[in-house]
Amino acid sequence: MTENNYYSKRTQGSSNFVSSFVNALPYHEQQGLKIHWIVYLLVNAFLFLVNIFTGYYYPWHLFPLASWGVGISIHTAVLYVLQRYHSISDRGFYIHFSVFLTLSGFFLFLNIITGFGYPWFMWPVSVLGVAIGEHFVAYKRISNLEKGLPVHPLHAVWYSAVVCIFLLFVDLVTGGYFLWFWIPSIPIMGLTYLIVNGVQKNTYHIRPMIRPVPNYSEPSYVTPTIVKTTDNNQEYIFCPACGVKNRSNHLFCESCGQQLK
C-alpha cells in the first residue's frame, strides 16, 4: 500500500465516522450541531482576517477561537455520548470525562500561547482530575450495581485514595524532598478504612439498582409505535414509558433508557 493510499483510506474512514455519527442524530440535533459549527468557523475566520488586516502583531484571534472551541467541543461530545451510550451512569461519566479532556486541552493551549515559562496548566487540570477520579470510582460502583454485580466491601476506600494521589502529585511537583503527603494521607486512608470496615462490618451490600426490564408477555406492556413525521420524512419511535420521540434505529429511549426494541 502506497503512502497516498494509506492516508486517503484514513481520511475516508474519518469522514465515514463523522457522517454516520451526524446522520444517526435526531433531525433537530443534526441541524443544531451543523449550524453551531458553521457559525463557529465563519466567525473565527472573520476574526482571523481582522487580525491580519489590522497588523498581525499578536495572534489575539486565537483566544476566541479556543474559548468558543470549548463550547462547541462539549456540544459535539455530549451529542456523541448520548447517541453511543444509553445508561444514565455511562452518559454521566463520559460527558464528565469529555468536559475534563476539553478543559485540560484549553488550559494547555492558554499556557502555551501565553508563554510556557511555567506549566501552570497542571494545577487546574489536577484539580479537575480529582473530580473525574472521584466520579470514576462512583461510576464503577453504580455500574456494578446496575448490572447486579457485587461491590467490594472496601470499594469506598478508593474515594480517599484519589485524594491521596492528588496530594502525592502536589508533593512531587513542589519538590518532593520531604514527602509530606504521607502526613495527611495515612490518617485519611486509616480513617476511611475504619469507617468502611468497622461501621459497615464487612457487609457493604446495597440494593442493586437494576432498572426493571419490561415483560413483553404481560398485556400491560405497551409496544412502541413507529410513526412517520414531516421532519425530513424520518421515522420515529415514541417511548411507551415517558413518551419522548426517538429515532427508529434507537434501541433505547434517549430520555429514560427504556428499551424500545
Steps between C-alpha positions, in 0.01 A plus 500: 500500500643835398515790742235694306258205509562459873416862581204505260350194674552659841334821380212304350456305826490821703250652259277192521515509880396867512221455247363190672510677836319809372243303299409289804399811696139622512427756231483803731830401668665457159393848396606654832846345485554593134389860559725525805804381302425723200461812717813407698714463186365812328535729802852381580604530135374860509693571822812349342469736201447796732811398693702486176379827345545697824860382529583149614716614789332265746269204417209615717253317276616175659335588833139510369586201279605294803235632739215435260669172410437379854126552457472342158720206601280429802188539283632241254623264772169508689304408187745218424476361853119518501493314170757234594405425862151429633562451871463813714817415695699449177375826357577694817856374529597530133355851472701595809811338349446689171475830688819411692695432179368815332584730792842336545582567135375858536721569803801345325435718195479815714820404678682457169364811327577727798856370535590158634736632766321309774254215441222649712237309302573188706339654810147546364536172309599313817204646692268397219672163509398453863138561404512257206682245715232514769232476234672196349499322837130573544430406137661156538295435814172609342581309180551178698177554691306565181631173358427312821870440568643508855686803634817440698458580872796742488404667173435832679868518603574604142331836562772584752767342282423749221558789743826343619620462141431869449702584812786285369489691170513836680788377716705382201436813292592735784827322572431165661802516729308451821216284362255676731200344322530199735402719797139565387474183289552248783221635725269553202541143376495357851184683598327399178596136553368504857171657394445261211630187668371574850168671454396295201645184666593346171137506385529772244198384306264740333180416322582452131396796288382287208243669285188286457494319167157511339324167474382470142266215589292719731202674340586820691815552294443756227684425176680810367326641195694604191363807324611716210524872554560792270843562654715411198264202444665311788355206694481535877412279795305644791622360833218313680642603838555876468360584156821658365551479124803292390650408165372165372851348507545567873489196727444702819318821586726807502316641802431214743700205362188289436566214257321566172578185302 
